[in-house]
Amino acid sequence: MRTRRTLGTAQWLTTLWLTVVWVLLWGDLTWGNLVAGVALALLVAWFMPLPAIDFRGRIRPHFVAYLIARFVFDLVAASFQVAVQAFRFGYQPRGAIVRVNLRSDSDLYLTLTSELSCLVPGSIVVEADQDTDTLYLHILDLDLYGGVEKVRQDVLDLEARVMRAFASQQELERAGVLLHSRKRRGADSSQEGAA
């Protein structure tokens, strides 16, 4: 549960951020835009507060850096593959919906894994089921991707990278994701994330 101090800090950060967005949308920093932005931001923060995020994890900068680097690599590689597919005239890709059961029961890690999966071209999350911690992804070309099991393993590897970057030791243990081991039981099949 949030304390009063944390809630107040979150509200002011939200108000500041919404004010900046308002001024940027108008494209002109004037006293009128600033006052209107603050007033609108306070109304939004008051009447539509963001839900509390239950974060008990720990931020590990070297794993965050690896998560970002690997995401950029996946983004570039997938963009190239989708661009090549666009110029394969007459080729009919075989799309599919793939269900992936995540290991973590945290909405935060489900959301982060889902968002990072959506940002990589060639796949998009069509449903995220919070009750069962399941993602349903549409894959543009299942054959080119490598099949259903490769999709599942890649999403589980992504979830493991997210958890190594942000999860507590207890959350890692519950999910079966090891932090510093090269061989992971039921987690990453690759050599990634070894520190």
FIVO-598358 format. One record per residue: residue in one letter; z, x, y of N, C-alpha, C, O in turn. Coordinates in Angstrom, 1 decimal, m for minus. Layout:
# residues N
(A (Z X Y) (Z X Y) (Z X Y) (Z X Y));
...
***
This chain:
# residues 195
(M (0.0 0.8 m1.2) (0.0 0.0 0.0) (0.0 0.9 1.2) (0.7 1.9 1.3));
(R (m0.8 0.5 2.2) (m0.8 1.2 3.5) (0.4 1.1 4.3) (1.0 0.0 4.3));
(T (0.8 2.1 5.0) (1.9 2.0 5.9) (1.3 1.5 7.2) (0.1 1.5 7.5));
(R (2.2 1.1 8.1) (1.8 0.6 9.4) (1.1 1.7 10.2) (0.1 1.4 10.9));
(R (1.6 2.9 10.1) (1.0 4.1 10.8) (m0.5 4.3 10.3) (m1.4 4.5 11.1));
(T (m0.7 4.3 9.0) (m2.0 4.5 8.4) (m2.9 3.4 8.8) (m4.1 3.7 9.2));
(L (m2.4 2.2 8.8) (m3.3 1.0 9.1) (m3.7 1.1 10.6) (m4.8 0.8 10.9));
(G (m2.8 1.5 11.4) (m3.1 1.6 12.9) (m4.1 2.7 13.1) (m5.0 2.5 13.9));
(T (m4.0 3.8 12.4) (m4.9 4.9 12.5) (m6.3 4.5 12.1) (m7.3 4.8 12.7));
(A (m6.4 3.8 10.9) (m7.6 3.3 10.4) (m8.3 2.3 11.4) (m9.5 2.4 11.6));
(Q (m7.5 1.4 12.0) (m8.0 0.5 12.9) (m8.6 1.2 14.1) (m9.7 0.8 14.6));
(W (m7.9 2.2 14.6) (m8.4 2.9 15.8) (m9.7 3.7 15.5) (m10.6 3.8 16.3));
(L (m9.7 4.3 14.3) (m10.9 5.0 13.9) (m12.1 4.1 13.8) (m13.2 4.4 14.1));
(T (m11.8 2.9 13.2) (m12.9 1.9 13.1) (m13.4 1.5 14.4) (m14.6 1.3 14.7));
(T (m12.4 1.2 15.3) (m12.8 0.8 16.7) (m13.6 1.9 17.4) (m14.6 1.6 18.1));
(L (m13.2 3.1 17.3) (m13.9 4.2 17.9) (m15.3 4.3 17.3) (m16.3 4.4 18.1));
(W (m15.5 4.2 16.0) (m16.8 4.3 15.4) (m17.7 3.2 15.8) (m18.8 3.4 16.1));
(L (m17.2 2.0 15.8) (m18.0 0.8 16.2) (m18.4 0.9 17.7) (m19.5 0.5 18.0));
(T (m17.5 1.4 18.5) (m17.9 1.6 19.9) (m19.0 2.6 20.1) (m19.9 2.4 20.8));
(V (m18.9 3.7 19.3) (m20.0 4.7 19.4) (m21.3 4.1 18.9) (m22.4 4.3 19.5));
(V (m21.3 3.3 17.8) (m22.5 2.7 17.3) (m23.1 1.7 18.4) (m24.3 1.7 18.6));
(W (m22.2 1.0 19.0) (m22.6 0.0 20.0) (m23.4 0.8 21.2) (m24.4 0.3 21.6));
(V (m22.8 1.8 21.6) (m23.4 2.6 22.8) (m24.7 3.2 22.3) (m25.7 3.2 23.1));
(L (m24.7 3.7 21.1) (m26.0 4.3 20.6) (m27.1 3.2 20.4) (m28.3 3.5 20.7));
(L (m26.7 2.0 20.0) (m27.7 1.0 19.9) (m28.3 0.6 21.2) (m29.5 0.3 21.3));
(W (m27.5 0.6 22.2) (m28.0 0.2 23.6) (m28.7 1.4 24.2) (m29.5 1.2 25.1));
(G (m28.4 2.6 23.8) (m29.1 3.8 24.2) (m28.8 4.2 25.6) (m29.5 5.0 26.2));
(D (m27.6 3.7 26.2) (m27.3 4.1 27.6) (m25.8 4.1 27.7) (m25.1 3.1 27.4));
(L (m25.2 5.2 28.1) (m23.8 5.3 28.2) (m23.4 4.9 29.6) (m23.4 5.7 30.6));
(T (m23.0 3.6 29.8) (m22.5 3.1 31.0) (m21.1 2.5 30.8) (m20.7 2.3 29.7));
(W (m20.4 2.3 31.9) (m19.0 1.7 31.8) (m19.1 0.3 31.2) (m18.3 m0.1 30.4));
(G (m20.1 m0.4 31.5) (m20.3 m1.8 30.9) (m20.5 m1.7 29.4) (m19.9 m2.5 28.7));
(N (m21.4 m0.8 29.0) (m21.6 m0.7 27.5) (m20.4 m0.2 26.8) (m20.1 m0.7 25.7));
(L (m19.7 0.7 27.4) (m18.5 1.2 26.8) (m17.4 0.2 26.7) (m16.8 0.0 25.6));
(V (m17.1 m0.6 27.7) (m16.1 m1.7 27.7) (m16.5 m2.8 26.7) (m15.7 m3.2 25.9));
(A (m17.8 m3.1 26.8) (m18.3 m4.2 25.8) (m18.2 m3.7 24.4) (m17.8 m4.4 23.5));
(G (m18.5 m2.4 24.1) (m18.4 m1.8 22.8) (m17.0 m1.8 22.3) (m16.7 m2.2 21.1));
(V (m16.0 m1.4 23.2) (m14.6 m1.4 22.8) (m14.1 m2.9 22.5) (m13.5 m3.1 21.5));
(A (m14.5 m3.8 23.3) (m14.1 m5.2 23.1) (m14.7 m5.8 21.8) (m13.9 m6.4 21.1));
(L (m15.9 m5.5 21.6) (m16.6 m6.0 20.4) (m15.9 m5.3 19.1) (m15.7 m6.0 18.1));
(A (m15.7 m4.0 19.2) (m15.1 m3.3 18.1) (m13.7 m3.8 17.8) (m13.4 m3.9 16.6));
(L (m12.9 m4.1 18.8) (m11.6 m4.6 18.6) (m11.6 m6.0 17.9) (m10.8 m6.3 17.0));
(L (m12.6 m6.8 18.4) (m12.7 m8.2 17.7) (m13.1 m8.0 16.3) (m12.6 m8.7 15.4));
(V (m14.1 m7.2 16.0) (m14.5 m7.0 14.6) (m13.4 m6.4 13.8) (m13.2 m6.9 12.7));
(A (m12.7 m5.4 14.3) (m11.6 m4.8 13.5) (m10.4 m5.8 13.3) (m9.8 m5.8 12.3));
(W (m10.2 m6.7 14.2) (m9.1 m7.7 14.1) (m9.5 m8.8 13.2) (m8.7 m9.2 12.3));
(F (m10.7 m9.4 13.3) (m11.1 m10.6 12.5) (m11.7 m10.2 11.2) (m11.8 m11.1 10.3));
(M (m12.3 m9.0 11.0) (m12.9 m8.6 9.8) (m12.4 m7.3 9.4) (m13.2 m6.3 9.3));
(P (m11.2 m7.1 9.1) (m10.7 m5.8 8.7) (m11.2 m5.3 7.4) (m11.5 m6.1 6.5));
(L (m11.4 m4.0 7.2) (m11.9 m3.4 6.0) (m10.8 m3.4 5.0) (m9.6 m3.3 5.3));
(P (m11.2 m3.6 3.7) (m10.1 m3.6 2.7) (m9.6 m2.2 2.5) (m10.2 m1.2 2.8));
(A (m8.3 m2.2 2.0) (m7.7 m0.9 1.8) (m8.3 m0.2 0.6) (m8.7 m0.8 m0.4));
(I (m8.5 1.1 0.7) (m9.1 1.9 m0.4) (m7.9 2.6 m1.1) (m7.1 3.3 m0.4));
(D (m7.8 2.4 m2.4) (m6.7 3.0 m3.1) (m7.1 4.4 m3.6) (m7.7 4.5 m4.6));
(F (m6.8 5.4 m2.8) (m7.2 6.7 m3.1) (m6.0 7.6 m3.4) (m5.2 7.8 m2.5));
(R (m5.9 8.0 m4.6) (m4.8 8.8 m5.0) (m5.3 10.2 m5.4) (m4.5 11.0 m6.1));
(G (m6.5 10.5 m5.1) (m7.1 11.7 m5.6) (m6.8 12.9 m4.7) (m5.9 12.9 m3.9));
(R (m7.6 13.9 m5.0) (m7.5 15.2 m4.3) (m8.9 15.7 m4.0) (m9.8 15.7 m4.9));
(I (m9.1 16.1 m2.8) (m10.5 16.6 m2.4) (m10.5 18.1 m2.8) (m9.7 18.9 m2.3));
(R (m11.5 18.4 m3.6) (m11.7 19.8 m4.0) (m13.0 20.3 m3.3) (m14.1 20.0 m3.8));
(P (m12.9 21.1 m2.3) (m14.1 21.5 m1.5) (m15.2 22.1 m2.3) (m16.4 21.9 m2.0));
(H (m14.9 23.0 m3.3) (m16.0 23.6 m4.0) (m16.7 22.6 m4.9) (m17.9 22.8 m5.1));
(F (m16.0 21.6 m5.4) (m16.7 20.6 m6.2) (m17.4 19.6 m5.3) (m18.5 19.1 m5.7));
(V (m16.9 19.4 m4.1) (m17.7 18.6 m3.1) (m19.0 19.3 m2.8) (m20.0 18.7 m2.7));
(A (m18.9 20.6 m2.5) (m20.1 21.4 m2.2) (m21.1 21.3 m3.4) (m22.3 21.2 m3.1));
(Y (m20.6 21.4 m4.6) (m21.5 21.4 m5.8) (m22.1 20.0 m5.9) (m23.3 19.8 m6.2));
(L (m21.3 18.9 m5.6) (m21.8 17.6 m5.7) (m23.0 17.4 m4.7) (m24.0 16.8 m5.0));
(I (m22.8 17.9 m3.5) (m23.8 17.7 m2.5) (m25.0 18.5 m2.8) (m26.2 18.0 m2.7));
(A (m24.9 19.8 m3.3) (m26.0 20.6 m3.6) (m26.8 20.0 m4.8) (m28.0 20.0 m4.8));
(R (m26.1 19.5 m5.8) (m26.8 18.9 m6.9) (m27.5 17.6 m6.5) (m28.6 17.3 m7.0));
(F (m26.9 16.9 m5.6) (m27.5 15.7 m5.1) (m28.8 16.0 m4.4) (m29.8 15.3 m4.6));
(V (m28.8 17.0 m3.6) (m30.0 17.4 m2.8) (m31.1 17.9 m3.8) (m32.2 17.5 m3.7));
(F (m30.7 18.6 m4.8) (m31.6 19.1 m5.8) (m32.3 17.9 m6.5) (m33.5 17.8 m6.7));
(D (m31.4 16.9 m7.0) (m31.9 15.7 m7.7) (m32.8 14.9 m6.8) (m33.8 14.3 m7.2));
(L (m32.4 14.8 m5.5) (m33.2 14.1 m4.5) (m34.6 14.6 m4.4) (m35.6 13.9 m4.4));
(V (m34.7 16.0 m4.2) (m36.0 16.6 m4.1) (m36.8 16.5 m5.3) (m38.0 16.2 m5.3));
(A (m36.2 16.7 m6.5) (m37.0 16.7 m7.8) (m37.5 15.2 m8.0) (m38.6 15.1 m8.4));
(A (m36.6 14.2 m7.8) (m37.0 12.9 m8.0) (m38.1 12.4 m7.0) (m39.0 11.7 m7.4));
(S (m38.0 12.9 m5.8) (m39.0 12.6 m4.8) (m40.4 13.1 m5.2) (m41.4 12.4 m5.0));
(F (m40.4 14.3 m5.7) (m41.6 14.9 m6.2) (m42.2 14.1 m7.3) (m43.4 13.9 m7.4));
(Q (m41.4 13.7 m8.3) (m41.8 12.9 m9.4) (m42.4 11.6 m9.0) (m43.4 11.2 m9.5));
(V (m41.7 10.9 m8.1) (m42.2 9.6 m7.6) (m43.5 9.8 m6.9) (m44.4 9.0 m7.0));
(A (m43.6 10.9 m6.1) (m44.9 11.1 m5.3) (m46.0 11.4 m6.3) (m47.2 10.9 m6.1));
(V (m45.8 12.1 m7.4) (m46.8 12.4 m8.4) (m47.2 11.1 m9.0) (m48.4 10.8 m9.3));
(Q (m46.3 10.2 m9.3) (m46.6 8.9 m9.9) (m47.4 8.0 m9.0) (m48.3 7.3 m9.5));
(A (m47.2 8.1 m7.7) (m48.0 7.3 m6.8) (m49.4 7.7 m6.8) (m50.3 6.8 m6.5));
(F (m49.8 8.9 m7.2) (m51.2 9.3 m7.2) (m51.8 9.3 m8.6) (m52.9 9.8 m8.8));
(R (m51.1 8.8 m9.6) (m51.6 8.6 m10.9) (m52.2 7.2 m11.0) (m51.6 6.3 m11.5));
(F (m53.5 7.1 m10.6) (m54.2 5.9 m10.6) (m54.5 5.4 m12.0) (m54.9 6.2 m12.8));
(G (m54.2 4.1 m12.2) (m54.5 3.5 m13.5) (m53.3 3.6 m14.5) (m53.3 3.0 m15.5));
(Y (m52.3 4.4 m14.1) (m51.1 4.6 m15.0) (m50.1 3.5 m14.7) (m49.8 3.2 m13.5));
(Q (m49.7 2.8 m15.7) (m48.7 1.8 m15.6) (m47.3 2.2 m16.1) (m47.1 2.4 m17.3));
(P (m46.4 2.5 m15.1) (m45.1 3.0 m15.6) (m44.3 1.9 m16.3) (m44.5 0.7 m16.0));
(R (m43.5 2.3 m17.2) (m42.7 1.3 m18.0) (m41.3 1.3 m17.4) (m40.4 2.2 m17.8));
(G (m41.0 0.4 m16.5) (m39.7 0.2 m15.9) (m38.7 m0.4 m16.9) (m39.1 m1.1 m17.8));
(A (m37.4 m0.2 m16.6) (m36.4 m0.8 m17.5) (m35.1 m0.9 m16.7) (m34.9 m0.2 m15.7));
(I (m34.3 m1.8 m17.2) (m32.9 m1.9 m16.7) (m32.0 m1.3 m17.7) (m32.1 m1.6 m18.9));
(V (m31.2 m0.4 m17.3) (m30.3 0.4 m18.2) (m28.8 0.1 m17.8) (m28.5 0.2 m16.6));
(R (m28.0 m0.3 m18.8) (m26.6 m0.5 m18.6) (m25.8 0.8 m18.8) (m26.0 1.5 m19.9));
(V (m24.9 1.2 m17.9) (m24.1 2.4 m18.1) (m22.7 2.0 m17.9) (m22.3 1.6 m16.8));
(N (m21.9 2.2 m18.9) (m20.4 2.0 m18.8) (m19.8 3.2 m18.3) (m19.8 4.3 m19.0));
(L (m19.2 3.2 m17.1) (m18.5 4.3 m16.5) (m17.2 4.5 m17.2) (m16.6 3.6 m17.8));
(R (m16.7 5.8 m17.0) (m15.4 6.1 m17.7) (m14.2 5.8 m16.8) (m13.1 5.5 m17.2));
(S (m14.4 5.8 m15.5) (m13.3 5.6 m14.5) (m13.2 4.1 m14.2) (m14.1 3.4 m14.3));
(D (m11.9 3.7 m13.9) (m11.7 2.3 m13.6) (m11.5 2.1 m12.1) (m11.0 1.1 m11.6));
(S (m11.8 3.2 m11.3) (m11.6 3.1 m9.8) (m12.9 2.6 m9.1) (m14.0 3.0 m9.4));
(D (m12.6 1.6 m8.2) (m13.7 1.0 m7.5) (m14.4 2.1 m6.6) (m15.6 2.1 m6.3));
(L (m13.6 3.0 m6.1) (m14.1 4.1 m5.2) (m15.1 5.0 m5.9) (m16.2 5.2 m5.4));
(Y (m14.8 5.4 m7.1) (m15.7 6.3 m7.9) (m16.9 5.5 m8.4) (m18.0 6.0 m8.5));
(L (m16.7 4.2 m8.7) (m17.8 3.3 m9.1) (m18.8 3.2 m7.9) (m20.0 3.3 m8.1));
(T (m18.3 3.0 m6.7) (m19.1 2.9 m5.5) (m19.8 4.2 m5.2) (m21.0 4.2 m4.9));
(L (m19.1 5.3 m5.2) (m19.7 6.6 m4.9) (m20.8 6.9 m5.9) (m21.9 7.4 m5.5));
(T (m20.6 6.7 m7.2) (m21.6 6.9 m8.2) (m22.8 6.0 m8.0) (m23.9 6.5 m8.1));
(S (m22.5 4.8 m7.7) (m23.6 3.8 m7.5) (m24.4 4.2 m6.3) (m25.7 4.2 m6.3));
(E (m23.8 4.6 m5.2) (m24.5 4.9 m4.0) (m25.4 6.2 m4.2) (m26.5 6.2 m3.7));
(L (m24.8 7.2 m4.8) (m25.6 8.4 m5.0) (m26.7 8.2 m6.0) (m27.8 8.8 m5.8));
(S (m26.6 7.3 m6.9) (m27.7 6.9 m7.8) (m28.8 6.2 m7.1) (m30.0 6.4 m7.4));
(C (m28.4 5.3 m6.2) (m29.4 4.6 m5.4) (m30.2 5.4 m4.5) (m31.4 5.1 m4.2));
(L (m29.6 6.5 m4.0) (m30.3 7.3 m3.0) (m31.3 8.2 m3.6) (m32.2 8.8 m2.9));
(V (m31.3 8.4 m4.9) (m32.3 9.2 m5.6) (m33.5 8.4 m5.9) (m33.3 7.3 m6.6));
(P (m34.7 8.7 m5.5) (m35.9 7.9 m5.7) (m36.1 7.7 m7.2) (m35.9 8.6 m8.0));
(G (m36.7 6.6 m7.6) (m37.0 6.3 m9.0) (m36.0 5.5 m9.7) (m36.2 5.0 m10.8));
(S (m34.8 5.3 m9.1) (m33.8 4.5 m9.7) (m33.0 3.7 m8.6) (m32.9 4.2 m7.5));
(I (m32.6 2.6 m9.0) (m31.7 1.8 m8.0) (m30.7 1.0 m8.8) (m31.1 0.4 m9.9));
(V (m29.5 0.9 m8.3) (m28.5 0.0 m9.0) (m28.8 m1.4 m8.6) (m28.8 m1.8 m7.4));
(V (m29.0 m2.2 m9.6) (m29.2 m3.7 m9.3) (m28.0 m4.5 m9.5) (m27.9 m5.6 m8.9));
(E (m27.0 m3.9 m10.2) (m25.7 m4.6 m10.2) (m24.6 m3.6 m10.6) (m24.8 m2.7 m11.4));
(A (m23.4 m3.8 m9.9) (m22.3 m3.0 m10.2) (m21.1 m4.0 m10.6) (m20.7 m4.7 m9.7));
(D (m20.7 m4.0 m11.8) (m19.7 m4.9 m12.3) (m18.3 m4.2 m12.2) (m18.0 m3.3 m13.0));
(Q (m17.5 m4.6 m11.2) (m16.2 m4.0 m11.1) (m15.2 m4.3 m12.2) (m14.4 m3.5 m12.5));
(D (m15.4 m5.5 m12.8) (m14.5 m5.9 m13.9) (m14.6 m5.0 m15.1) (m13.6 m4.7 m15.8));
(T (m15.8 m4.6 m15.4) (m16.1 m3.8 m16.6) (m16.5 m2.4 m16.3) (m16.7 m1.6 m17.2));
(D (m16.5 m2.0 m15.0) (m16.9 m0.7 m14.6) (m18.2 m0.3 m15.1) (m18.4 0.8 m15.8));
(T (m19.2 m1.2 m14.9) (m20.5 m1.0 m15.5) (m21.5 m1.0 m14.4) (m21.5 m1.8 m13.4));
(L (m22.5 m0.1 m14.4) (m23.6 m0.1 m13.5) (m24.9 m0.5 m14.3) (m25.1 m0.1 m15.5));
(Y (m25.7 m1.3 m13.7) (m27.0 m1.7 m14.2) (m28.1 m1.1 m13.3) (m28.2 m1.4 m12.1));
(L (m28.9 m0.1 m13.8) (m29.8 0.6 m13.0) (m31.3 0.2 m13.4) (m31.6 0.0 m14.6));
(H (m32.1 0.0 m12.4) (m33.5 m0.2 m12.7) (m34.2 1.2 m12.6) (m34.0 1.9 m11.5));
(I (m34.9 1.6 m13.6) (m35.6 2.9 m13.7) (m37.0 2.6 m13.5) (m37.6 1.8 m14.2));
(L (m37.7 3.4 m12.6) (m39.1 3.2 m12.3) (m40.0 3.4 m13.5) (m40.8 2.6 m13.9));
(D (m39.8 4.5 m14.2) (m40.6 4.9 m15.4) (m39.6 5.5 m16.4) (m39.3 6.7 m16.3));
(L (m39.2 4.7 m17.4) (m38.3 5.2 m18.4) (m38.8 6.3 m19.2) (m38.1 7.2 m19.6));
(D (m40.1 6.3 m19.6) (m40.7 7.3 m20.4) (m40.7 8.7 m19.7) (m40.3 9.7 m20.2));
(L (m41.1 8.7 m18.4) (m41.1 9.9 m17.6) (m39.6 10.4 m17.4) (m39.4 11.6 m17.4));
(Y (m38.7 9.5 m17.3) (m37.3 9.9 m17.1) (m36.7 10.6 m18.3) (m35.9 11.5 m18.2));
(G (m37.2 10.2 m19.5) (m36.6 10.8 m20.7) (m35.9 9.8 m21.6) (m35.4 10.2 m22.6));
(G (m36.0 8.6 m21.3) (m35.4 7.6 m22.2) (m34.0 7.0 m21.7) (m33.4 7.5 m20.8));
(V (m33.5 6.0 m22.4) (m32.3 5.3 m22.1) (m31.1 6.3 m22.1) (m30.3 6.3 m21.2));
(E (m31.0 7.1 m23.2) (m29.8 7.9 m23.3) (m29.8 9.0 m22.2) (m28.7 9.4 m21.8));
(K (m30.9 9.5 m21.8) (m31.0 10.5 m20.7) (m30.5 9.8 m19.4) (m29.8 10.5 m18.6));
(V (m30.9 8.6 m19.1) (m30.4 7.9 m17.9) (m28.9 7.7 m18.0) (m28.2 8.1 m17.0));
(R (m28.4 7.3 m19.1) (m26.9 7.1 m19.3) (m26.2 8.4 m19.1) (m25.2 8.5 m18.4));
(Q (m26.7 9.5 m19.7) (m26.0 10.8 m19.6) (m26.1 11.3 m18.2) (m25.1 11.9 m17.7));
(D (m27.2 11.1 m17.5) (m27.3 11.6 m16.1) (m26.3 10.8 m15.2) (m25.7 11.4 m14.3));
(V (m26.2 9.5 m15.4) (m25.2 8.8 m14.6) (m23.8 9.2 m14.9) (m23.0 9.3 m14.0));
(L (m23.5 9.4 m16.2) (m22.1 9.8 m16.5) (m21.9 11.2 m16.0) (m20.7 11.5 m15.6));
(D (m22.9 12.1 m16.0) (m22.7 13.4 m15.4) (m22.5 13.3 m13.9) (m21.7 14.1 m13.3));
(L (m23.2 12.4 m13.2) (m23.0 12.2 m11.8) (m21.5 11.7 m11.5) (m20.9 12.1 m10.6));
(E (m21.1 10.7 m12.3) (m19.7 10.2 m12.2) (m18.7 11.4 m12.4) (m17.7 11.4 m11.7));
(A (m19.0 12.2 m13.4) (m18.1 13.4 m13.6) (m18.0 14.3 m12.4) (m17.0 14.8 m12.0));
(R (m19.2 14.6 m11.7) (m19.2 15.4 m10.5) (m18.5 14.7 m9.4) (m17.7 15.4 m8.7));
(V (m18.6 13.4 m9.2) (m17.9 12.7 m8.2) (m16.4 12.8 m8.5) (m15.6 13.0 m7.6));
(M (m16.0 12.6 m9.7) (m14.6 12.6 m10.1) (m14.0 14.0 m9.9) (m12.9 14.2 m9.4));
(R (m14.7 15.1 m10.3) (m14.2 16.4 m10.1) (m14.0 16.7 m8.6) (m13.2 17.5 m8.2));
(A (m14.9 16.1 m7.8) (m14.8 16.4 m6.3) (m13.6 15.6 m5.7) (m13.0 16.1 m4.7));
(F (m13.3 14.4 m6.2) (m12.3 13.6 m5.5) (m11.1 13.0 m6.3) (m10.2 12.6 m5.7));
(A (m11.2 13.1 m7.6) (m10.2 12.4 m8.4) (m8.9 13.3 m8.6) (m8.9 14.5 m8.5));
(S (m7.8 12.6 m8.9) (m6.5 13.3 m9.2) (m6.6 13.8 m10.6) (m7.5 13.4 m11.4));
(Q (m5.7 14.7 m11.0) (m5.7 15.2 m12.3) (m5.5 14.1 m13.4) (m6.1 14.1 m14.4));
(Q (m4.6 13.1 m13.0) (m4.3 12.0 m13.9) (m5.6 11.1 m14.1) (m5.9 10.7 m15.2));
(E (m6.3 10.9 m13.0) (m7.6 10.1 m13.2) (m8.6 10.8 m14.0) (m9.3 10.2 m14.8));
(L (m8.7 12.1 m13.8) (m9.6 12.9 m14.7) (m9.2 12.9 m16.1) (m10.1 12.7 m17.0));
(E (m8.0 13.0 m16.4) (m7.5 12.9 m17.8) (m7.7 11.5 m18.4) (m8.2 11.5 m19.6));
(R (m7.5 10.5 m17.7) (m7.7 9.1 m18.2) (m9.2 8.9 m18.5) (m9.5 8.2 m19.5));
(A (m10.1 9.5 m17.7) (m11.5 9.3 m17.9) (m12.1 10.3 m18.9) (m13.2 10.1 m19.3));
(G (m11.3 11.3 m19.3) (m11.8 12.2 m20.3) (m12.7 13.3 m19.6) (m13.5 13.9 m20.3));
(V (m12.6 13.5 m18.3) (m13.4 14.5 m17.6) (m12.5 15.7 m17.4) (m11.5 15.6 m16.7));
(L (m12.9 16.8 m17.9) (m12.2 18.0 m17.8) (m12.6 18.8 m16.5) (m13.8 18.8 m16.2));
(L (m11.7 19.4 m15.8) (m12.0 20.0 m14.5) (m12.7 21.4 m14.7) (m13.7 21.6 m14.0));
(H (m12.1 22.2 m15.5) (m12.6 23.6 m15.5) (m13.2 24.1 m16.8) (m13.4 25.3 m17.0));
(S (m13.5 23.2 m17.7) (m14.0 23.6 m19.0) (m15.5 23.6 m19.0) (m16.1 22.7 m18.4));
(R (m16.1 24.5 m19.8) (m17.6 24.5 m19.9) (m18.0 23.5 m20.9) (m19.1 22.9 m20.7));
(K (m17.2 23.2 m21.9) (m17.6 22.1 m22.9) (m16.7 20.9 m22.6) (m15.4 21.1 m22.6));
(R (m17.3 19.8 m22.3) (m16.5 18.6 m22.0) (m16.7 17.6 m23.0) (m17.8 17.3 m23.5));
(R (m15.6 17.0 m23.5) (m15.7 15.9 m24.5) (m16.1 14.6 m23.8) (m15.4 14.1 m22.9));
(G (m17.3 14.1 m24.2) (m17.8 12.8 m23.7) (m18.2 12.8 m22.3) (m18.4 11.8 m21.7));
(A (m18.2 14.0 m21.6) (m18.5 14.1 m20.2) (m19.8 14.8 m20.1) (m20.8 14.6 m20.9));
(D (m19.9 15.7 m19.1) (m21.1 16.5 m18.9) (m21.6 17.2 m20.1) (m20.8 17.8 m20.8));
(S (m22.8 17.1 m20.4) (m23.4 17.9 m21.5) (m23.9 19.2 m21.0) (m24.2 20.1 m21.8));
(S (m24.0 19.4 m19.7) (m24.5 20.6 m19.2) (m23.4 21.6 m18.8) (m22.2 21.3 m18.9));
(Q (m23.8 22.7 m18.2) (m22.9 23.7 m17.8) (m22.3 23.5 m16.4) (m21.6 24.4 m15.9));
(E (m22.7 22.4 m15.8) (m22.3 22.2 m14.4) (m20.8 22.1 m14.1) (m20.1 21.7 m15.0));
(G (m20.4 22.4 m12.9) (m19.1 22.2 m12.5) (m18.0 23.2 m13.0) (m16.8 23.0 m12.7));
(A (m18.5 24.2 m13.7) (m17.5 25.2 m14.1) (m17.1 26.0 m13.0) (m17.9 26.5 m12.2));
(A (m15.8 26.2 m12.8) (m15.3 27.0 m11.6) (m14.8 28.4 m12.1) (m14.4 29.2 m11.2));
***
